[in-house]
Amino acid sequence: MASPGTGDGRADPLAGHPDELRPLTGALVAAVLASRGYAVQTDPAGDLVGRWADSLIWFLRPGTAGELLQVRTVAAPSFGIEYVPALHAFCNAWNHDHLWPKAFVHVEDDGRARICGEVITDLEHGVTPHQLDRLLRCGIATGCQLAAEVAGLPGGVVT
């Protein structure tokens, strides 16, 4: 996947000294993911998203200047609304026993519930490509662990 420009005059967001702090940009995130061979696409809102097994992982940049890195996993199974109390109990147990990702229940507009996980990091002062690579791999790996646990919960349906 070709890396788009960064807006700072560099065509390749990975160019330059490897210890140089760079602002968090979508181009930098895409370039680091591409350097690992991860296939991601840009969704209609302009966010990067990829598929790992049956789950989706978004790479978002919230914050007033897009300085926060949020790696959000949406586990594939969806559950009926009657499972929400059990899903909350699962998330509470997960969050007690795991540092990453933070797990939570999201009820969709159609009344189906999903478990999501997220890792959020403030990169206001910049990040090196190596640091970003480690953060992205942490978000992906722990998100996949959460999704694998969710896949084993009773009542889930993969659509």
Residue frames as qw, qx, qy, qz and C-alpha x, y, z in Angstrom:
[[0.000, 0.891, 0.454, 0.000, 0.00, 0.00, 0.00],
 [0.400, 0.468, -0.031, 0.788, 1.44, 3.34, -0.95],
 [0.334, -0.538, -0.469, 0.616, 1.84, 5.87, 1.82],
 [0.161, 0.888, 0.306, 0.304, 0.14, 9.19, 1.29],
 [0.333, 0.485, -0.255, 0.767, 2.03, 12.39, 2.03],
 [0.417, -0.426, -0.620, 0.510, 2.17, 13.77, 5.53],
 [0.020, -0.942, -0.289, -0.172, 1.57, 17.38, 4.69],
 [0.442, -0.822, 0.179, 0.311, 5.04, 18.28, 6.05],
 [0.296, 0.791, -0.463, -0.269, 6.87, 17.93, 2.73],
 [0.204, -0.338, 0.916, 0.064, 7.87, 14.29, 3.21],
 [0.671, 0.106, -0.475, -0.560, 6.26, 11.81, 0.84],
 [0.705, -0.073, -0.701, 0.073, 7.21, 8.85, 3.05],
 [0.522, -0.756, 0.047, -0.393, 6.09, 9.17, 6.69],
 [0.916, -0.349, 0.035, 0.194, 8.78, 6.64, 7.71],
 [0.617, 0.547, -0.136, 0.549, 11.62, 8.66, 6.15],
 [0.146, -0.824, 0.275, -0.473, 14.11, 10.36, 8.40],
 [0.120, 0.384, -0.812, 0.424, 15.96, 9.35, 11.53],
 [0.538, -0.306, -0.769, -0.160, 14.21, 6.44, 13.32],
 [0.365, -0.377, -0.612, 0.591, 14.41, 8.18, 16.72],
 [0.048, -0.120, -0.094, -0.987, 12.81, 11.38, 15.42],
 [0.219, 0.451, 0.710, -0.495, 9.48, 12.16, 17.08],
 [0.056, -0.183, -0.571, -0.799, 6.75, 12.75, 14.53],
 [0.497, 0.018, 0.257, -0.828, 3.20, 13.96, 14.93],
 [0.412, 0.199, 0.885, -0.090, 0.59, 11.23, 14.93],
 [0.427, 0.361, -0.269, -0.784, -0.99, 11.24, 11.47],
 [0.883, 0.224, 0.272, -0.310, -3.18, 8.84, 9.56],
 [0.664, 0.641, -0.385, -0.019, -0.38, 8.51, 7.00],
 [0.000, -0.563, 0.774, -0.289, 2.10, 7.48, 9.70],
 [0.678, -0.089, 0.612, -0.397, -0.30, 4.91, 11.16],
 [0.865, 0.442, 0.045, -0.232, -1.00, 3.52, 7.67],
 [0.468, 0.682, -0.557, 0.074, 2.71, 3.35, 6.85],
 [0.241, -0.440, 0.800, -0.329, 3.60, 1.51, 10.07],
 [0.792, 0.111, 0.483, -0.355, 0.74, -0.97, 9.55],
 [0.777, 0.591, -0.158, -0.148, 1.79, -1.47, 5.91],
 [0.182, 0.674, -0.704, 0.132, 5.40, -2.07, 6.97],
 [0.455, -0.203, 0.807, -0.317, 4.09, -5.05, 8.98],
 [0.120, -0.024, -0.882, -0.455, 2.10, -6.30, 6.00],
 [0.193, 0.432, 0.744, -0.472, -1.25, -5.56, 7.65],
 [0.045, 0.388, 0.618, 0.682, -4.09, -4.91, 5.22],
 [0.023, 0.557, 0.516, -0.651, -6.17, -1.91, 6.23],
 [0.183, 0.557, 0.541, 0.603, -8.60, 0.27, 4.37],
 [0.046, 0.037, 0.221, -0.974, -10.01, 3.72, 4.86],
 [0.114, 0.548, 0.819, -0.126, -13.69, 3.69, 5.79],
 [0.149, 0.747, 0.442, 0.474, -16.18, 6.34, 4.57],
 [0.354, -0.925, -0.127, 0.061, -15.43, 8.49, 7.65],
 [0.345, 0.818, -0.388, 0.248, -11.70, 8.53, 6.76],
 [0.573, -0.595, 0.532, -0.187, -10.64, 6.14, 9.55],
 [0.343, 0.402, -0.840, -0.124, -8.34, 3.17, 9.05],
 [0.812, -0.164, 0.361, -0.429, -9.90, -0.26, 9.63],
 [0.324, 0.377, -0.850, -0.175, -8.69, -3.82, 9.21],
 [0.900, -0.187, -0.101, -0.381, -10.03, -7.31, 9.75],
 [0.045, 0.423, -0.879, 0.216, -8.34, -9.82, 12.06],
 [0.110, 0.209, 0.965, -0.117, -10.13, -13.18, 11.98],
 [0.005, -0.644, -0.708, -0.289, -13.83, -12.21, 12.10],
 [0.263, -0.793, -0.336, 0.436, -13.34, -9.02, 14.10],
 [0.370, 0.791, 0.107, 0.476, -12.76, -5.47, 12.94],
 [0.548, -0.495, -0.170, 0.652, -10.08, -3.19, 14.35],
 [0.224, 0.923, 0.170, 0.263, -10.24, 0.57, 13.87],
 [0.588, -0.131, -0.119, 0.789, -7.24, 2.86, 14.18],
 [0.023, -0.904, -0.371, -0.214, -8.67, 6.19, 15.26],
 [0.439, 0.113, -0.209, 0.866, -7.12, 9.55, 16.14],
 [0.237, -0.857, -0.438, -0.130, -9.48, 11.41, 18.47],
 [0.471, -0.483, -0.139, 0.725, -8.50, 14.54, 20.34],
 [0.190, 0.880, 0.133, -0.415, -8.61, 18.18, 19.34],
 [0.191, 0.748, -0.515, -0.373, -5.53, 17.76, 17.13],
 [0.920, 0.235, -0.274, -0.151, -5.85, 14.03, 16.44],
 [0.092, 0.665, -0.677, 0.301, -3.13, 13.40, 19.03],
 [0.652, -0.244, 0.624, -0.355, -4.71, 10.36, 20.66],
 [0.356, 0.219, -0.848, -0.325, -4.17, 6.89, 19.23],
 [0.691, -0.046, 0.478, -0.541, -7.19, 4.65, 19.76],
 [0.263, 0.164, -0.902, -0.300, -7.03, 1.03, 18.63],
 [0.619, 0.002, 0.389, -0.682, -10.62, -0.22, 18.89],
 [0.078, 0.037, -0.972, -0.219, -11.59, -3.85, 18.39],
 [0.692, 0.016, 0.102, -0.715, -15.18, -4.82, 17.68],
 [0.322, -0.131, 0.937, -0.026, -15.57, -8.53, 18.38],
 [0.227, -0.017, -0.734, -0.640, -17.50, -10.40, 15.69],
 [0.189, -0.427, -0.884, 0.005, -20.27, -12.05, 17.72],
 [0.290, -0.324, 0.033, -0.900, -23.36, -10.03, 18.48],
 [0.129, -0.206, -0.902, 0.358, -25.74, -10.88, 21.30],
 [0.263, -0.673, -0.572, -0.388, -29.39, -10.38, 22.07],
 [0.158, -0.666, 0.182, -0.707, -30.23, -7.64, 24.53],
 [0.840, -0.487, -0.084, -0.225, -31.04, -10.29, 27.16],
 [0.875, 0.011, -0.211, 0.435, -27.31, -11.11, 27.32],
 [0.156, 0.800, -0.164, 0.556, -26.23, -7.58, 28.30],
 [0.601, -0.725, 0.249, -0.227, -25.98, -8.30, 32.07],
 [0.936, -0.141, 0.215, 0.241, -23.75, -11.32, 31.37],
 [0.626, 0.580, 0.019, 0.520, -21.69, -9.28, 28.90],
 [0.155, -0.870, 0.206, -0.420, -21.18, -6.57, 31.52],
 [0.810, -0.518, 0.275, -0.021, -20.04, -9.24, 33.98],
 [0.882, 0.221, 0.133, 0.394, -17.61, -10.60, 31.37],
 [0.352, 0.761, -0.075, 0.540, -16.20, -7.12, 30.71],
 [0.443, -0.815, 0.233, -0.292, -15.83, -6.37, 34.42],
 [0.903, -0.296, 0.267, 0.159, -13.93, -9.63, 34.93],
 [0.744, 0.465, 0.087, 0.472, -11.78, -8.96, 31.84],
 [0.109, 0.852, -0.129, 0.496, -10.94, -5.43, 33.00],
 [0.670, -0.690, 0.242, -0.127, -10.05, -6.74, 36.45],
 [0.886, -0.194, 0.352, 0.231, -7.66, -9.34, 35.06],
 [0.668, 0.350, 0.305, 0.581, -6.18, -7.55, 32.01],
 [0.217, -0.525, -0.006, 0.823, -4.46, -4.23, 31.56],
 [0.288, 0.409, -0.368, -0.784, -5.32, -4.04, 27.83],
 [0.028, -0.374, -0.233, -0.897, -7.62, -3.65, 26.08],
 [0.313, 0.117, 0.505, -0.796, -10.33, -1.98, 28.11],
 [0.061, -0.277, -0.897, -0.339, -13.48, -4.01, 27.36],
 [0.309, 0.228, 0.353, -0.853, -16.99, -2.60, 27.23],
 [0.340, 0.452, 0.823, 0.046, -20.46, -3.45, 25.96],
 [0.143, 0.230, -0.231, -0.934, -21.90, -1.50, 23.04],
 [0.442, 0.479, 0.732, -0.198, -25.60, -1.80, 22.21],
 [0.165, 0.029, 0.545, 0.821, -26.16, -1.07, 18.53],
 [0.383, 0.099, -0.036, -0.918, -29.14, 0.74, 17.02],
 [0.632, -0.031, -0.622, -0.462, -30.72, -2.59, 16.04],
 [0.759, -0.486, 0.140, -0.410, -30.76, -3.73, 19.69],
 [0.936, 0.068, -0.259, 0.230, -27.90, -6.23, 19.31],
 [0.432, -0.859, 0.270, 0.048, -25.00, -5.99, 21.75],
 [0.799, 0.422, -0.287, 0.317, -21.30, -6.38, 21.01],
 [0.654, -0.657, 0.051, 0.371, -18.18, -6.37, 23.11],
 [0.478, 0.808, -0.142, 0.314, -15.54, -3.87, 22.10],
 [0.737, -0.458, -0.048, 0.496, -12.03, -3.35, 23.35],
 [0.353, 0.885, -0.026, 0.302, -9.80, -0.34, 23.10],
 [0.676, -0.303, -0.073, 0.668, -6.29, 0.79, 23.82],
 [0.159, 0.951, 0.144, 0.223, -5.84, 4.57, 23.96],
 [0.673, -0.254, -0.044, 0.693, -2.54, 6.44, 24.13],
 [0.071, 0.974, 0.084, -0.196, -1.88, 10.19, 24.24],
 [0.736, 0.081, 0.239, 0.628, 0.80, 11.07, 21.69],
 [0.066, 0.977, 0.175, -0.102, 0.53, 14.85, 21.94],
 [0.249, -0.821, 0.400, 0.322, 4.32, 15.22, 21.99],
 [0.513, 0.584, -0.555, -0.298, 4.90, 12.87, 19.07],
 [0.902, -0.145, 0.400, -0.072, 5.93, 9.28, 18.51],
 [0.029, -0.511, 0.754, 0.411, 8.72, 7.44, 16.72],
 [0.712, 0.178, -0.489, -0.472, 7.75, 4.84, 14.11],
 [0.403, 0.113, -0.880, 0.224, 9.19, 2.14, 16.40],
 [0.176, 0.076, 0.644, -0.740, 7.06, 3.28, 19.34],
 [0.619, 0.206, -0.042, -0.756, 3.99, 3.48, 17.13],
 [0.597, 0.188, -0.747, -0.227, 4.68, -0.01, 15.80],
 [0.200, 0.003, -0.880, 0.431, 4.77, -1.37, 19.36],
 [0.350, 0.168, 0.416, -0.822, 1.58, 0.46, 20.34],
 [0.659, 0.231, -0.321, -0.640, -0.26, -0.78, 17.25],
 [0.521, 0.130, -0.843, -0.031, 0.92, -4.37, 17.75],
 [0.020, 0.049, 0.777, -0.627, -0.17, -4.21, 21.41],
 [0.507, 0.212, 0.183, -0.815, -3.62, -2.93, 20.44],
 [0.674, 0.234, -0.531, -0.457, -4.02, -5.58, 17.74],
 [0.400, 0.129, -0.891, 0.172, -2.72, -8.50, 19.81],
 [0.102, 0.113, 0.732, -0.664, -4.74, -7.72, 22.92],
 [0.568, 0.228, -0.013, -0.791, -7.82, -6.92, 20.83],
 [0.631, 0.186, -0.687, -0.309, -7.51, -10.33, 19.17],
 [0.196, 0.021, -0.893, 0.405, -7.18, -11.99, 22.59],
 [0.359, 0.186, 0.443, -0.800, -10.36, -10.29, 23.73],
 [0.638, 0.260, -0.305, -0.657, -12.18, -11.24, 20.52],
 [0.472, 0.140, -0.869, -0.051, -11.14, -14.89, 20.93],
 [0.016, 0.106, 0.804, -0.584, -12.56, -14.94, 24.47],
 [0.475, 0.262, 0.162, -0.825, -15.79, -13.29, 23.31],
 [0.547, 0.218, -0.642, -0.491, -16.16, -15.90, 20.54],
 [0.334, -0.022, -0.929, 0.158, -16.50, -18.54, 23.25],
 [0.266, 0.067, 0.506, -0.818, -19.33, -16.83, 25.11],
 [0.207, 0.403, 0.891, 0.038, -22.79, -18.43, 24.89],
 [0.238, 0.775, 0.481, -0.335, -25.45, -16.71, 22.82],
 [0.042, -0.633, 0.322, 0.703, -23.18, -14.98, 20.33],
 [0.717, 0.540, 0.436, 0.060, -24.01, -14.93, 16.64],
 [0.292, -0.390, 0.411, 0.770, -21.51, -13.99, 13.94],
 [0.544, 0.711, 0.387, -0.224, -23.23, -12.19, 11.08]]
